[in-house]
């Protein structure tokens, strides 16, 4: 029947968006007025029974029946009031036959507006208006299985957008999904990113760099690692001119360095290069 908004308009919670004629809302209004009328009659009947009993011309049984009827009427009236509130309407300021005003459930802005006066809409149809708060947006990253162990909730991340060269946009890891996408063999990582300047647009492609939390690790030269059929190992000095072959677990090799997760402790002296001559 009527539209109150335009595209890109800022709205608050409960801002009126548009007005419609709704048979469901009209039915709820009628049930509300009927329930209120029955509640008021039950109150008057209760008062009358109390007066009759007070003057000795009524019975206790009639008073109890009136009290029971009032309790039922109050319950039905309260249910009717709640049914009105479902439509985001104040039951204390309603007029029979008034149209239904659809209000914004969140604060944000109108990013889609297909409201046309006179159109017929149903609850199963497509939205006629979309409200979104774009001050923060979701970034979805596809991470390969082998790399997912390096990513943690609340890790910082740098987001690079080809349309916005220069400094990266900052974000944080919000959620790591528990299932692997069978088509891409990757795991979705959801991130929340500040977008108060609205530089990020819905549907953009981005390159994400995850920044792991700092931690103390054992790092040795990659050349110190040797390999047999089952595992990696290094030669550790026991005493002067005496060395022992010790298996180690390697987390990652990068830039000529290897991160060791087990097998060595801080202070161990190892053969850093040429260990294969000990074989």
Secondary structure as UniProt FT lines:
FT   STRAND          2..3
FT   TURN            7..8
FT   STRAND          10..11
FT   TURN            13..14
FT   STRAND          16..20
FT   HELIX           23..54
FT   TURN            55..56
FT   HELIX           60..86
FT   TURN            87..88
FT   HELIX           91..93
FT   TURN            96..97
FT   STRAND          100..103
FT   STRAND          108..113
FT   TURN            117..118
FT   TURN            123..124
FT   STRAND          129..132
FT   TURN            134..135
FT   STRAND          136..144
FT   HELIX           145..150
FT   TURN            153..154
FT   STRAND          156..161
FT   TURN            162..163
FT   STRAND          164..176
FT   TURN            182..185
FT   STRAND          186..194
FT   TURN            196..197
FT   TURN            202..203
FT   STRAND          206..211
FT   STRAND          218..221
FT   HELIX           222..224
FT   STRAND          226..227
FT   STRAND          232..239
FT   TURN            240..241
FT   STRAND          242..254
FT   TURN            255..256
FT   STRAND          257..262
FT   TURN            266..267
FT   HELIX           275..278
//
